[in-house]
Amino acid sequence: VADLWLVYCKPVPANGRELWTLFLQCSCITAVIGGLFYNWMFASLEYSWHLSVAMAVSFSLLLLLTLFLVHPARCVFSMIMPTLGTKQGRKLLLSTCTMIVVVNVLPNIMSNIKTILQVIQCICKNSSESLLNSTALLGTAAWEFGDAVQETSNAINIHRPMNGHFQFSLLKNSSLIYQQMHLAGEKIGMDFLAAEVLVKDSVRVGNKLVAGFSMLYLCFESTWYLKNYLTNLRFDNFYITKKLEHLAVDRKAAHLLVGPSKNLLRPTGMKLSREELVLCLVQAMLLTIALMLMLVVMAMDHFAFSVADTAEKKASQFSMVPITLNIKYSVSAGAKIGILSSLLEFLGLPSKELPLQDFKGSYRHYLIFSSAHCRISRPTPPNPAVLLTVGLLFCILYATVFLQTYARRLCRKIAGSFFESWEEKRALYLYKKLSREHKEG
């Protein structure tokens, strides 16, 4: 492995064997990266398969030529790999989590909300139909009560142009109400569908933009690091490397590296400086906020399913509500009608008692809230695999927060492997700096 890495880091291969070894290394790397690039475009960014294949093949060929012919490009590419485990890698994983939630959770929430709306629509339709049918109950009661009044009024021997019945104008045609309810339900469904499509399209476009920007910035950051490494001796130069140790031993100044200097760190050590630790905690806090937002969306999914499932089950268990109309008309047998009695006395006719009869009627009807003819889709339960996948990805994200410092140290080691002569100059610069500080102290 060390020999392969040495061939990979050389600016120019020494012989034909190293040339073929370098070509095979670059070919294997581009094949793996091309496959991952295709899977990322097709599965995560949801591009079409033919576009994903074309982009992956073109990217692989371009990457192969670049890695094989350009030595600094190999260094930049090698530094991109550990950088993927830093903040840029977190952006890519975070965009993947967002896409998983949007594609799998939001449509499920919309589907369960549609089920709730279907239940409400079914209840409204059946209850309004049953309520309209109950108006016939008033007509029957009014007609029978009119018969009783008619029989009573027949006892008075005067001309009556009316037949004594109450007339009700009942709404027999309920198609207008059903049509309005259907249109309202269709409008609500179209609004929800438009909102769902808008959210999904917006997140897809945003995810593609973030992914593209992250990849470009990832290349830019590695290139920027290499540029500063090769042009600025002070840049990221506070590590106790092997070259610095050998230089201190050769010049009999090993004591410069033993002192309790807070500015020196070993690149292979696990110790974090105070600034690095504070940065890790801040990034972990920001990551926690993103996790909480996604958990809220997934909690809404469970809540919508619970409400839809309860509504769908309870709708089928609604019992019929009985409606009873009681009419009781009671009059004393010896009562007199004041106006008619006065009229008879004025005409000189004898007043007589009217044979008024009691009336009592009871009419029953049932209000129906649910029917087997209602088209209600079954609520869709949340997918537990989504929660598991998001949980695993966030575990990786939290791990990358603390691995960011070590990834940066690995980038420096990679740059030192590609440019050994410049690494010696950096070690000499740091040694002289430590010597001056020791003399001044």
C-alpha positions in Angstrom: 0.0 0.0 0.0 2.9 2.4 0.8 4.4 1.7 -2.6 1.1 2.3 -4.4 0.7 5.6 -2.5 4.2 6.7 -3.3 3.5 6.1 -7.0 0.3 8.0 -6.8 1.9 11.0 -5.1 4.9 11.3 -7.6 4.7 14.2 -10.0 6.1 12.1 -12.8 6.3 8.2 -12.9 9.9 6.9 -12.9 9.3 4.1 -15.4 6.7 2.3 -17.5 5.7 0.0 -14.6 4.9 3.0 -12.4 3.0 4.6 -15.3 0.7 1.6 -15.8 0.3 1.3 -12.0 -0.8 5.0 -11.9 -3.2 4.5 -14.8 -4.8 1.4 -13.1 -5.1 3.3 -9.8 -6.8 6.3 -11.6 -9.1 3.9 -13.5 -10.3 2.1 -10.4 -10.9 5.4 -8.6 -12.9 6.9 -11.5 -14.9 3.7 -11.8 -15.9 3.8 -8.2 -16.6 7.5 -8.2 -18.6 7.3 -11.4 -20.8 4.6 -9.9 -21.4 6.7 -6.8 -22.0 9.8 -8.9 -24.7 7.9 -11.0 -26.4 6.6 -7.9 -26.3 10.1 -6.3 -27.9 11.8 -9.4 -30.5 9.1 -10.0 -31.5 8.1 -6.5 -30.9 11.2 -4.5 -31.4 14.1 -6.9 -34.0 12.2 -9.0 -32.6 12.9 -12.4 -33.7 10.6 -15.3 -31.6 7.5 -15.7 -30.3 8.3 -19.2 -29.2 11.8 -18.1 -27.6 10.2 -15.0 -25.7 7.7 -17.1 -24.5 10.3 -19.6 -23.3 12.6 -16.8 -21.7 9.8 -14.9 -19.8 8.5 -18.0 -18.7 12.0 -19.0 -17.6 12.9 -15.4 -15.7 9.6 -15.1 -13.7 10.1 -18.4 -12.9 13.7 -17.5 -11.8 12.7 -14.0 -9.6 9.9 -15.4 -7.8 12.2 -17.7 -7.4 14.9 -15.0 -6.1 12.5 -12.3 -3.7 10.7 -14.7 -2.2 13.8 -16.3 -2.3 16.6 -13.6 -0.3 16.0 -10.4 -1.9 18.9 -8.4 -5.3 17.7 -9.4 -4.6 14.3 -7.8 -3.6 16.1 -4.6 -6.8 18.2 -4.6 -8.9 15.1 -5.3 -7.2 13.2 -2.5 -8.0 16.0 -0.1 -11.6 16.1 -1.2 -12.1 12.6 0.2 -11.5 13.4 3.9 -13.2 16.8 3.3 -16.3 14.9 2.5 -16.4 14.0 6.1 -16.4 17.6 7.1 -19.0 20.4 6.7 -19.3 19.8 3.0 -20.0 16.2 3.6 -22.6 17.1 6.2 -24.3 19.4 3.7 -24.6 16.5 1.2 -25.9 14.1 3.9 -28.3 16.8 5.2 -29.7 17.4 1.8 -30.1 13.6 1.4 -32.0 13.5 4.7 -34.2 16.4 3.6 -35.0 14.7 0.3 -35.9 11.4 2.1 -38.3 13.2 4.4 -39.9 15.2 1.5 -40.3 12.3 -0.8 -41.6 9.8 1.8 -43.2 11.8 4.6 -44.9 14.7 3.1 -47.0 12.7 0.5 -48.0 10.4 3.4 -49.2 13.4 5.4 -51.2 14.7 2.5 -52.7 11.2 1.9 -53.9 11.0 5.5 -55.3 14.5 5.4 -57.3 13.5 2.3 -58.7 10.5 4.2 -59.8 12.9 7.0 -61.5 15.2 4.4 -63.2 12.2 2.8 -64.6 11.2 6.2 -65.9 14.7 6.8 -67.4 14.8 3.3 -69.1 11.5 3.8 -70.6 12.6 7.2 -71.8 15.9 5.7 -73.3 14.3 2.7 -75.2 11.6 4.6 -76.3 13.8 7.5 -77.6 16.5 5.1 -79.5 13.9 3.0 -81.0 12.4 6.2 -81.8 15.9 7.4 -83.6 16.7 4.1 -85.5 13.5 4.3 -86.6 14.4 7.8 -88.6 17.4 6.4 -91.1 14.9 5.2 -91.8 14.2 8.9 -92.9 17.7 9.4 -95.3 17.4 6.4 -96.9 14.3 7.8 -97.3 15.8 11.2 -98.7 19.0 9.8 -101.2 17.2 7.7 -102.5 15.0 10.5 -102.7 18.0 12.9 -104.6 19.8 10.1 -107.1 16.9 10.0 -107.7 17.2 13.7 -108.2 21.0 13.4 -110.5 20.4 10.4 -112.7 18.0 12.4 -112.9 20.5 15.2 -113.9 23.4 12.9 -116.6 21.3 11.3 -118.6 21.7 14.5 -119.1 25.4 13.6 -121.7 25.8 10.9 -120.3 28.7 8.9 -118.7 28.8 5.5 -114.9 28.1 5.4 -113.0 28.6 2.2 -109.9 26.8 3.6 -109.6 23.1 4.3 -107.7 23.6 7.6 -104.5 21.9 6.6 -101.0 23.4 7.0 -99.0 23.5 3.8 -95.2 23.0 3.7 -93.0 23.6 0.7 -90.4 20.8 1.0 -87.1 20.6 -0.8 -87.4 17.4 -2.7 -84.4 17.9 -5.1 -81.2 17.7 -3.1 -78.9 17.4 -6.2 -77.9 21.0 -5.8 -76.6 20.5 -2.3 -74.7 17.4 -3.4 -73.2 19.2 -6.3 -72.0 22.1 -4.1 -70.5 19.7 -1.6 -68.8 17.7 -4.3 -67.3 20.9 -5.8 -66.1 22.1 -2.4 -64.5 18.7 -1.8 -62.8 18.7 -5.2 -61.5 22.3 -4.7 -60.0 21.3 -1.3 -58.4 18.2 -2.9 -57.0 20.3 -5.8 -55.6 22.8 -3.3 -53.9 20.1 -1.3 -52.5 18.5 -4.5 -51.2 21.8 -5.7 -49.5 22.5 -2.3 -48.0 19.0 -2.3 -46.6 19.4 -5.8 -45.3 22.9 -5.0 -43.5 21.7 -1.9 -42.0 18.7 -3.6 -40.8 20.6 -6.6 -39.4 23.4 -4.5 -37.5 21.0 -2.3 -36.2 19.1 -5.3 -34.9 22.2 -7.0 -33.5 23.5 -3.7 -31.8 20.1 -3.1 -30.2 20.1 -6.6 -29.0 23.6 -6.1 -27.5 22.9 -2.7 -25.9 19.7 -4.0 -24.4 21.4 -6.9 -23.1 24.3 -4.8 -21.7 21.9 -2.2 -19.7 20.0 -4.8 -18.3 23.1 -6.3 -17.5 24.6 -3.0 -15.9 21.3 -2.0 -13.5 21.5 -4.9 -12.9 25.1 -4.3 -12.1 24.6 -0.6 -9.6 21.8 -1.3 -8.0 24.0 -4.1 -7.9 26.9 -1.7 -6.2 24.9 1.0 -3.6 23.6 -1.4 -2.9 27.1 -2.7 -2.4 28.5 0.8 -0.3 25.4 1.7 2.1 26.1 -1.2 2.2 29.9 -0.9 2.1 30.6 2.8 4.5 29.0 5.2 2.5 30.1 8.2 -0.8 28.6 7.0 -1.9 25.6 9.1 1.7 25.1 10.4 1.5 24.2 14.0 1.9 20.4 14.0 4.7 18.3 15.4 5.5 16.3 12.2 8.1 13.7 11.7 10.2 16.0 9.6 10.1 18.6 12.4 11.1 16.0 14.9 14.0 14.8 12.8 15.2 18.3 12.2 15.1 19.0 16.0 17.0 15.8 16.7 19.6 16.5 14.1 20.2 20.0 15.5 20.1 18.8 19.1 17.1 20.9 19.9 14.5 18.3 20.8 13.7 20.3 24.0 11.8 22.8 21.7 9.1 20.2 21.1 8.8 18.9 24.7 7.7 22.2 26.3 4.1 22.7 27.2 3.4 24.9 24.2 -0.4 25.3 23.6 0.1 26.2 20.0 1.6 22.8 18.9 -0.4 19.7 18.2 0.5 16.2 17.0 -1.4 15.5 13.8 -2.1 11.9 14.8 -3.2 12.9 18.4 -6.7 12.9 19.6 -6.4 16.1 21.5 -8.6 19.0 20.4 -7.7 22.6 20.9 -10.1 24.9 22.7 -11.1 26.7 19.4 -11.6 23.3 17.7 -13.8 22.1 20.5 -16.0 25.2 20.5 -16.4 25.0 16.8 -17.5 21.4 17.1 -20.1 22.2 19.7 -21.6 25.1 17.7 -21.9 22.9 14.6 -23.5 20.1 16.7 -26.0 22.6 18.0 -26.9 23.7 14.5 -27.2 20.1 13.4 -29.6 19.5 16.4 -31.9 22.2 15.2 -32.1 20.6 11.8 -32.8 17.2 13.4 -35.6 18.7 15.5 -37.3 20.2 12.4 -37.2 16.8 10.7 -38.6 15.1 13.8 -41.4 17.6 13.9 -42.3 16.7 10.3 -42.2 13.0 11.1 -44.3 13.6 14.3 -46.9 15.3 12.1 -46.9 12.2 9.9 -47.7 10.0 12.9 -50.3 12.5 14.2 -52.1 12.7 10.8 -52.2 8.9 10.5 -53.6 8.6 14.1 -56.3 11.2 13.4 -57.2 9.6 10.0 -57.2 6.1 11.4 -59.5 7.1 14.3 -61.8 9.1 12.0 -62.1 6.2 9.5 -62.9 3.7 12.3 -65.3 5.9 14.2 -67.1 7.0 11.0 -68.2 3.4 10.4 -69.3 3.0 14.0 -71.5 6.1 14.1 -75.0 5.0 15.3 -78.1 6.5 13.9 -79.5 9.4 15.9 -83.3 9.1 16.5 -85.4 12.2 16.1 -88.8 12.2 17.7 -91.5 14.9 17.0 -94.2 15.0 19.7 -97.4 17.1 19.1 -99.9 17.3 21.9 -103.0 19.4 21.6 -105.3 19.3 24.6 -108.6 21.3 25.1 -111.2 21.0 27.8 -114.6 19.6 26.5 -116.6 22.5 28.0 -114.4 25.4 26.6 -115.9 28.1 24.5 -114.4 30.1 21.7 -114.7 33.7 22.8 -115.0 35.4 19.4 -117.5 33.0 18.0 -119.6 33.1 21.2 -119.8 36.9 21.1 -120.8 36.7 17.4 -123.6 34.2 18.1 -124.9 36.3 21.0 -124.9 39.4 18.8 -126.9 37.6 16.2 -129.4 36.4 18.8 -128.4 32.8 18.4 -127.9 30.6 21.4 -124.3 29.8 22.3 -123.4 26.1 22.3 -120.4 24.2 23.5 -118.0 23.0 20.9 -117.0 19.3 21.0 -113.2 20.0 20.8 -111.0 16.8 21.0 -107.5 16.2 22.1 -104.7 15.5 19.6 -101.6 13.6 20.3 -99.1 12.4 17.8 -95.5 11.0 17.9 -93.3 10.9 14.8 -89.9 9.2 14.6 -87.0 9.7 12.2 -83.3 8.6 12.2 -80.3 10.8 11.2 -77.7 8.7 9.4 -74.1 10.0 9.5 -72.2 7.3 7.6 -72.9 4.9 4.8 -71.3 1.9 3.2 -71.4 3.7 -0.2 -68.9 6.4 0.9 -65.5 6.2 -0.8 -63.0 6.5 1.9 -59.4 5.5 1.3 -57.5 3.6 4.0 -55.1 5.8 6.0 -51.4 5.1 5.2 -49.2 4.3 8.2 -45.8 6.0 8.5 -42.9 4.1 7.1 -40.6 3.0 9.9 -37.7 2.7 7.5 -37.7 6.4 6.9 -37.1 7.1 10.6 -34.4 4.5 10.8 -32.6 5.8 7.8 -32.8 9.4 9.0 -31.6 8.3 12.4 -28.6 6.5 11.0 -27.7 9.4 8.7 -27.8 11.8 11.6 -25.6 9.5 13.6 -23.0 9.8 10.8 -23.6 13.6 10.7 -22.8 13.9 14.4 -19.7 11.8 13.9 -18.5 14.0 11.1 -18.8 17.1 13.4 -16.0 15.7 15.6 -14.1 14.1 12.7 -13.8 17.5 11.0 -10.6 18.4 12.8 -8.9 15.1 12.1 -10.0 15.4 8.4 -8.3 18.7 8.2 -5.1 17.3 9.7 -5.3 14.4 7.2 -5.6 17.0 4.4 -2.4 18.6 5.5 -0.7 15.1 5.6 -1.8 14.4 2.1 -0.5 17.8 0.8 2.8 17.0 2.5 3.0 13.6 0.8 2.5 15.2 -2.7 4.9 18.1 -2.1 7.7 16.7 0.2 10.2 19.5 -0.6 7.7 22.1 0.4 7.0 20.2 3.6 10.6 20.4 4.5 10.6 24.2 4.0 7.5 24.4 6.3 9.2 22.3 9.0 12.3 24.5 8.8 10.2 27.6 9.1 8.4 26.2 12.2 11.7 25.1 13.7 13.1 28.6 13.4 10.0 30.1 14.8 10.2 27.9 17.9 13.9 28.7 18.3 13.2 32.4 18.3 10.4 32.0 20.8 12.6 29.9 23.1 15.4 32.5 22.9 13.1 35.4 23.6 11.5 33.4 26.5 
